[in-house]
Amino acid sequence: MASTKVDPYDFDNERGWRRYRVLRPGRGMYHDVRRRLPYYKSDITDAWTYRTFAGTVRIYFVNLLPALAFIIDMNRRTGGFYGVNEALFSSALACMVFSTIGAQPLTVVGITGLISLFNYTIFDIIKRYDVTLYPQFMVWVAIWAAIFHWIFAIFNTCDYMRYVTDFSSQSFGAYVGIIYCIKGAELLIGEFESFGPADGFMSVTIALLFFFTVYVLEMVGNGIWFRPWVRNLLGDYAYPLATIFWTGFAHFPGQLKATRVYTLPHTRAFYPTTERGWLIDFWNLDVKWIFVALPIGFLLMLLFYYDHNQSSVTAQAKQFPLKKPGGFHWDFFLLGCTSFIAGIIGLPLPNGLVPQAPVHTDSLTVYKDELVVTKDEDGREIRSKKVIAEKVVEQRVSHFLMGLAIIGTMTGPLLVVLHLIPEALFGGVFFVVGWGGLESNGIMAKILYLIREPRFIQPDEPLLQIPKKRILFYLFWQIFGITATIGVSQTIAGIGFPVLIIALIPLRVHILPKLLTAHELRTMDAPTADNDVVLASLGGKPRMPGDDKYDEDSATVSPGAGTNQSSDETIARKEEDKWSSAERGEPREGLRERAGAWKEA
């Protein structure tokens, strides 16, 4: 029997001082590079497929449109300091760095809604003292954040992300989705306040129709209508098709043209939005403000620690058949470098995009549709479609090409084209990305299970093993974490919300096992990433509290079962003992099943 190759990056089996991560600095980064470097050539040669082109186009729009939407929000709430060129430059910087020397090129890095919230919350604090300090203060926040990034990466602390399960990742995903939807509503309310009801309703029309267009096109792409190549085409290019049409719609002549729909601001090519140079004179800030920036930089690092690593986990989650290893420590070190560079030139700091990261991997996944034929009691055939993820085109070219495309977008002619896009369309972008994170969320699936009429629940549904009041108790903790984080982030204390996000991990690891049984947690929860080649960068699959006791209980033979269980029965029992239906390979529930098929995106 062939022996399984053990990854050398491991602390769980070490003894003495060697099992302490902080005493072996740089070990995680070293093994990340060593593990991924042999695949660098194939990261380029494997890219010569149609999926790379389709993935590049899709992720360009999925990255660009939310970035521009957030920069509109930041522009309004930071006195106009951040603008279109800052958003494009930040996204391009991150793309070029992580696509060329990153260990996880599938993870999309750019501007998120959380950094927007963080930036304008700091602005609200600084303007109480002296608003002119804001650019220099933000540089020092970025410098301190970069230093903490490097410290955390060097001392192997990214390993603790292996304890992220669906409990925390679903809570965080729902939080991000709700924040996106809130931002979309705020943008449209601003259109009413600025121009009046007629113009406001026009903006609402554009936003909602953009949302429904993208939603329907992607539903068609996942459905059973038309030929496979037609629905793949519509699904792959849903964003550009919707963007082009509804941008043109805002400029139709006649009554539509009579409404004042504000478009994206126009700026000079490759210049900052405000009258300044790219390099900010951060060295002229008073020393007291430099040290005031230190704890805020630490909070920003905590945000990126969870947000970026969570993006990497979801981009390499269990539903994607990945073969190439990850590299969390090295990429977090690189994120410190991009934070430092972006900070000193006055850009919003880029980091991993939670909703968009799995979209990139999904767009590079080769799916196969299989016809499943079953017969009812009368012998009539019932046909359905089963979607199988055959492979992922794991490469770094699509990420690199997206960076080049964003740099090209900073040129004068394309900035004129961007100027044509109505701001209302970005409200629709918020709704698309926000609702996408809520619809496929496991929290939503559990809520739908609880409100469904019992006779229509499938008999093999794993949640039937758990009393509904226990499911409600589990959901209570997720919803409590979501509402607490949203509540804090909407106040002046919003810069502290990363602490609440990070707290979800120890809550799941240390508190919930005392409130719920191991069987209940295994049924309702699962590791977000369980691929061995991905978890190797995090020190391997974790052993959760209560696992030992649960394994002992599972191994106990039930009364009357006898002692001569077959190996097949033992294997089947082990499969039942896995954490969740997702780990057993059973599909999760999503609202888009109404289209005839579903795949997690």
LINJO-V714654 format. One record per run of one state. SS is the DSSP state (alpha for helix, beta for strand, coil for the rest). FROM is the first residue (numbers start at 1). TO is the last residue. Records with the same first field share a line. If there is no record, write none. Layout:
BEGIN
SS = FROM-TO / FROM-TO
END
This chain:
BEGIN
coil = 1-15 / 20-20 / 24-26 / 38-39 / 46-49 / 78-83 / 102-108 / 111-112 / 127-130 / 155-156 / 164-164 / 196-196 / 222-227 / 237-237 / 250-254 / 259-262 / 264-281 / 285-286 / 316-327 / 345-350 / 353-353 / 364-364 / 376-380 / 393-396 / 410-411 / 420-421 / 440-441 / 452-453 / 457-461 / 466-467 / 490-491 / 516-517 / 525-526 / 528-531 / 539-546 / 556-566 / 577-590 / 596-601
alpha = 16-19 / 21-23 / 27-37 / 40-45 / 50-77 / 84-101 / 113-126 / 131-154 / 157-163 / 166-195 / 197-221 / 228-236 / 238-249 / 255-258 / 282-284 / 287-315 / 328-344 / 354-363 / 397-409 / 412-419 / 423-439 / 442-451 / 454-456 / 462-465 / 468-489 / 492-515 / 518-524 / 532-538 / 547-555 / 567-576 / 591-595
beta = 109-110 / 165-165 / 263-263 / 351-352 / 365-375 / 381-392 / 422-422 / 527-527
END
